[in-house]
Amino acid sequence: MASDSPRSARPKTPRARRLRPAEARWSCPARWVPTSKRSASHPTTEAGLVGQARALEALRMGLAVPGPGFHVFVAGMGGADEPERVVRLIEQLRMQCPLPRDHVFVHNFSDPMRPLHLVLAAGQAAALEDGMDRWVRTLTREIPKLLESDAHVERRHRLYTRYQKAEEQLFRRFGRKLQNQGLELVTLEDDEGRRRDIFARVGEQLLPVESLGELPRGGRPKLADRKALAKARDEARKELRQVQRKARALGLRLLDQVKQLDASEVAELVENLTLALAEEIDADMQLAAWLGDCARHAHTHPQLFLRGSHSDDADAEDSGFGTEVFSVNVVRLHDGDLACPIVYEQHPNYSNLFGTVERHLLRDGMGRTHAAVRPGSLLAADGGFLVLNARDIFREAQVWRALKRTLQTGRLEVHALESLSPLGVTGVRPASVPIDVKVVLVGSPGMFEHLHDHDDDFFDIFKIKAEFEDTMPLEEAPVSELITQLRAACLDAELLPLGRDGSQALVERAVALAGRRGRISTELPILIDFAREADYFARLEGSRTLRRQHVDAARDAFRRMHSADAEWHLRQILSGVYQIESEGTAVGKVNALTVVSIGPLSFGRPAPVSAVVAAGEESYMNIERDVDLSGPIHNKGVLMLESFMRHRFGQERVLPVKVSLTFDQNYGPIDGDSASSTELYAILSAIADLPIRQDIAVTGAVDMRGRVLAVGGVEAKIRGFWELCRARGFSGEQGVIIPESNVSDLMLDPEIVEDIRAGKFHLWAIDHIDAGIALLTGKTARQVREQVIAALDEYERKDDDKDEDKDKSAGEASSGSGDSGGSGDSGSSGSSEKPSTAR
């Protein structure tokens, strides 16, 4: 029946193979478990990793290769603590790094809104900070002594006296000129202070010109004289303003000369202190230039050191700053350890990663803009490695774009994220910081592929992919290494020590977790969780070691806590709400097996597939597809079985049947092709009217030539039908048909294996549809094939008879129409109506 030619026999008829109990589960050999002494002496691998040579090689290369773009994406390590494990792994690799550097921000005397950044040698930042503090304290102590010394006070006094005399002489000359006009320069005091004005002299009295008309008649000047005085007074006032401007210019000149005098007095002190500090901290050109700016500002503003560094005196210098401009903001200080800095940023929002400008410090004045710069993790990791969780990066606004820009340019921009701040723009833009950091992103393989396909910049930046596999070959050496790691992890977690059979049970769970008997899981965090759960049951029992029964009890407890929905569904079957047979036979109906994921576990559910056929031109109705419940893979599976039907039975004709397929009592979406073989059995049964065993459930995909292909979730599917049969009571004939290629996947629970060994439950493996239909019907594949062909022939004969009947009816109608036409009727309407009436 499985021949490519529809009429030829196969050289060898496929048969279903009954599986032995040993094929249903792998057991860990006792010799694979190392002794405790061997485990203690065996060197552990990096960060508790087993079987990850490829990933470790890629990681070492990525961390070591210099140059732009060689950042690392770590994929597939697994566990909630992935980034922390990567940090421990990098620490164990002991990579070589460039000499560490310190970073500081200092005041920019040219543009205070753009604080300067200085890169210093390791330890130099602390020396600079301490040196500048001593420098300010020394100037605060010494400058007042110099400026308040008797000699300097005398020089300032002489300077003040000279300018005072010059001012007095200026106003004296102006006063004499006024006297010639009958006017006098007077000084008045009122609420607004002292001011100069021009009065008229009348005898011995000095009076405002406006009040002259109020004098007694005998002593009152004539009207013409009063007008002349008023005019002269107005002109003199204009000249007074010019004289006052000259006096103010003299005052400004005085202040300037006083400053120069003070500056010359402190210049030598400032210069000597600055040179000594530069030599002490071994300042390079950039640092020496900034120290020179500090010195110039100090000796041109010596009054800063008379007020103290935090005074807000109203007579503050016109610079607008205090001694805070000389402070040093150390944003990255090397602690003397030569190890590479390794930083893991747990909360990579914008400010934590790139740094920010703290607004509250800006309230203290523009002299503190450099002190408002707060560093982020990128700067902390300069010269080393920064580990980030990729998922967290994409949850934060603008972080990914800014990170790419920083890694592409090698320069870090530190500023507040003002686009999202309700407080508005600070305007502070510190100088960019050159950084040399290797970023390690930790994510999933799917995330790497998505970024590679959808972000044009991604692969230019992250050229190294270190992908950790979740399984490794099931061999003695890696298993022994895994047990060693598990024992060490139990010791670190303060769990009970692993016994020999407990180690075997954990290894077997690791094989089950891998999904194939030839592989074993390397997901150590999950296996340690298994051990923690087993430890709970061991302590309840009072055991001193973790034994197999404790591991099995933990497994069962985990299943129970997540199986409420699966148990509800089983109760619905047992109560007859869902009608699923597990004994007897039925035509056009086969028990398929589906998998439903509920939380961390997957559960198998039996699901009857039904097919009905009717005579007619070949068609296949997938009811789930027509009501939009069928996914694309399930649709593909139906198309594959359609192709098989045409290949097997339609080489010489169009099949004369209409087929309808459905999952009985299915009310939700369904996908996958694992039921395509089941659906094909139902179709063959429906066409040939062959009873199908209901005590056997089936899973397996099918190709166009009838080969049965591997599917997923085989263990869960087997358990689902086994639980139903156990609940109803085993008949001794029940079981499941699986693809031969899935046999190596089997790692069934021990209780299922025991029922197989006792003959209560059975497993069959097949590689072709012929083997399955023979087992389900009790007939040979050739007999089934012949019965299907005979049924198709019958459908075709019925269809031919129906066509003949139609042709005969049409012929009789045509003959009747001809006789009427020959009777001599001339009207066309009469000849056309009679056949219509007859029909």
KAVEN-V371140 format. One line per field, one symbol per residue. burial: I if it has 24 or more other ideal C-beta (glycine too) atoms within 12 Angstrom, else O. A space follows every 10 residues. Layout:
burial=???
//
This chain:
burial=IIIOOIOOOI OOOIOIOIIO IOIIIIIIOO OIIIOOOOIO OOOIIIIIII IIOOIIOIII OIIOOOOOOI IIIIIIIIIO IIIOIIIIII OOIOIOIOOI IIIIIIIIIO OIIIIIIIII IIIIIOIIIO IIOOIIOIII OIIIOIIOOO OIOOOIOOIO OOIOOOIOOI IOOIIOOIOO IIIIIIOOOO OOOOOIIIII IIOOOIIIIO OIOOOOOOOO IOOOOIOOII OIIOOIIOII OOIOOOIOOI OOOIOOOIIO IIIOIIIOII OOIIOOIIOO IOIOOOIOOI IOIIIIIIII IIIIIIOOIO OOOOOOIOIO IIIIIIIIII IIIIOOOOOI IIIIIOOIII IIIIIIIIIO IIOOIIIIII IIIIIIIIII IIIIIIIIII OIIOOIOIII OIIIOIIOOI IIIIIIIOOO OOOOOIOIII IIIOIIIIII IIIIIOIIOO IOOOOOOIOO IIIIIIIIII IIOIOOOIII IIIIIIIIII OOIOIIIIII IIIIIIIIII IIIIIIIOII IIIIIIIIII IIIIIOIIOO OOIOIIIIOI IIIIIOOIIO OOIOOIOOII OOIOOOOIOI IIOOOIIIII IIIIIIOOOO IIIIIIIIII IIIOIOOIOI IIIIIOOOOI OOOIIIIIII IIOIIIIIIO OOOOIIIOII IIIIOIOOOI IIIIIIIIII IIIIIIIIII IIIIIIIIII IIIOIIIIII IIIIIIIIII IIIIIIOOOI OOOIIIIIII IIIIIIIIII OIIOIIOOOI IIIIIIIIII IIIIIIIOIO IOOIIOIIIO IIOOIIOOIO OOOOOOOOOO OOOOOOIOOI OOOOOOOOOO OOOOOOOOO
//
